[in-house]
Amino acid sequence: MAPEVTTASGVISFAQRLEDHDAALYRTWADRFPEEREAFSALTKECERVKTSIVRTYRETISDALEAGFSFEGLDLEAYRVASVRAEAVACEDALRTAVELQGRAADFYEDVAARSRSLLATIAMAFKNAAKRKRRSERRLASRLA
């Protein structure tokens, strides 16, 4: 069986959907849990910044010729998909735990893509590496709220 091939535009689209999904969830939780509004609102803003940074870097760097010649061979996007979470069906502590998991999964995805894109262009790899750093920082910050 041939390895799965994922194009750069496919990875960017996945990253956009990932950030949009998480932002919507955090927005809902910010409204539902006033005691954690600041934390969830910060996560919502972070999702927008990460998405903007990745998309902007991609658009500024990738050409059609480069897109046609590069793929993320073997990258399994399914491994990074998150089952749908019903925002209204959880308690605040569960929401925080889920947010920690989402941040960790996003960081794993961005670290994987950064490592796989090193041979593409440094700016692309750096955008994903920076996204992973932001997600890891948020993951630690949120985990400390649970301790």
Secondary structure, DSSP 4 states (H G I P E B T S, - for coil): -PPP--BHHHHHHHHHHHHHHHHHHHHHHHHH-GGGHHHHHHHHHHHHHHHHHHHHHHHHH--HHHHHH-B-TT--GGGG------GGGS-HHHHHHHHHHHHHHHHHHHHHHHHHTTTT-HHHHHHHHHHHHHHHHHHHHHHHHH-
